């Protein structure tokens, strides 16, 4: 049998032949009619015109003869309608009989029958031939088409069909999730890991990034029966986003909604129920749960995930859990740590066993500079361009895009690097492939942050400029090259000056190794370190300094005091904090009235410990009940807690952003009441996202403020604070309530009118350039926080009357001391009016 392509060609040729024959038959009829008309005209001419020439007469005769022959041709019947007498010699019967006896011989009748059969077969084969729809159009008469009615008995219920479709999709998704779980490195150690957990009360799990420890260990505990009898498995995360995202993933793998069998609890938000057996929460939230449930009786397993980050809450939890193990022998503690810290954790928990799980990392080539770099920012830009020009976009057995991840210290450096890269690529133009620049830092709006997860365009490369948030919190696929500057910003608290400074310091070797590991997530990669190998091994610390040794511990001390732990010096810290920091925290709590002369927690202190905020903010909330302005102070406290990421100031719209910010200025109330104005206007705008964008405010932060405020309002009712409102116009009551919380942070302008001097220790401080009070410079102010950059700057400032200090804190401020500072004296000329910076 001929192939379909050949058969189509044969059918097409046959169709063309039939069409040609039909055309010729039609044309023959037309030409015959014309010839008949011509012959009739010529006959008329022949009868009437006697002057015709001989040639014309011969032409007329020729046409008549042609017409005659044509008519005779049409009269001939070519179709065989009966039997034909064969033209044979009947006398030779022997020959005829011999021919009939031959197999190949066919009579005339048989030949005629075969001919008719062949014609029928040809018509059938032509009718069944497939015609390409691209070459022909079919026209159907719908009215003549047969109509059908569906049998209702055989019709599938649409709801059942939809349910069946959803079940099929769920089964496919479950199969995919199960395959993904089994592909994780930790799955191969499932039996051994659970055996170790059941045999030991404390287990240190050393697992690299990508091993699946965060999502799988909690499920292993559930599968092996550790959640029976209403018990829960608790897993802490150092960040809110991590707790929410991991809970969402585990709920998807378990096959439930978040808040049912799997839930989470973070600051100001909780999604759990009575069915919850796997609970993810921030380490701070688990620490707060110990206030209401000191023995954590509802938990059978506590997992401290990412413990190597050594947050303050994680360190406190380890000390509390170590003490709790003596009372609850049935409690299982799992410490998930990076390899570098596993031995230290093991020693802290009395030589607990360490269970090692390898990660799914690919090889990463490390490159050092031969000598130190004078300007690591410029060097990082140069390295990025060298990689982009010299290294391929696609790596064998690796990511398709070959993206670059650069670690910088903060927003300022990221914006400068972005500007340098844009200028360089603009100059080179089309001579290099396209380079997409994606910054990522805390104050960047969410929609711009999400761009780092979008794949680069075809033929382009993506470079991500990030802070140390990309070390562990974020995982971006497709990164092949990492540029490590070797620096990071750390918050350092000084107990002597009570200031927090955000300083640039060299990162630790552990952090640098984490950064290099980002290049080996999905394929082989390269890490370019902008420092020498000698500096890495000799000048960098092995691990990052724990937060508890460089943070203000006022909230921590109040928490421990509320738990009944009064002997802070002998508390079992893994790395004990400085005694000066502890003494400073005790002094501040005593000044706020949270602890008594004997060191015990007072009634006000217990109320303050219920609020998950800074003790100064909690004291302002409690004082607002006295002044009848709880509503307003709630809004200000919520705004202050998120003020660091409230405004967005894009590089190309700085003037517009500054003008929008200036519209909220409250000259009488300073920064704090200006924040209240922002909140009230957002409420009046019905929380419209467009209003936030028009005023260069981050909608994500405003939503967060709303959630914080709602939670604080519930806590106020819990501690017996009646919700009241003085109205936004009553500034005095609001400012007095805030002064009751920040009276220790008061200062008076100096004689030169440029600086302020703190009442507590006489230190020179300055109003931050972003403050609304930078122009007016009132005599007396209180501030929310004191930060050290190029100078000691005050943030969150509010003008006050010095008489309020004696009213709200007579135990701390005395009139004679304030008189010495010039409380009742007028300022000199330099202190009046507006003073330049």
FENDA-V623118 format. One record per helix or strand of 3 or more residues. SS is the DSSP state (helix for helix, strand for strand). FROM is the first residue (numbers start at 0). TO is the last residue. If there is no record, write none. Layout:
SS:FROM:TO
SS:FROM:TO
This chain:
helix:3:47
helix:53:74
helix:92:100
helix:107:126
helix:141:143
helix:151:153
helix:157:182
helix:184:198
strand:201:206
helix:212:222
helix:227:229
strand:231:236
helix:239:253
strand:261:265
strand:268:270
strand:277:281
helix:282:291
strand:298:303
helix:306:308
helix:311:323
strand:331:336
helix:338:347
strand:352:356
strand:363:367
helix:375:389
strand:402:406
helix:410:430
strand:433:439
helix:445:452
strand:459:465
helix:467:469
strand:478:483
strand:486:493
strand:498:505
helix:508:519
strand:524:528
helix:532:537
helix:546:548
helix:553:561
helix:578:591
helix:602:608
helix:614:626
helix:629:640
helix:642:644
helix:650:661
helix:669:683
helix:688:693
helix:698:717
helix:730:744
strand:745:748
strand:755:757
strand:763:766
helix:771:773
strand:779:781
strand:784:787
strand:791:794
helix:801:807
helix:814:819
helix:828:830
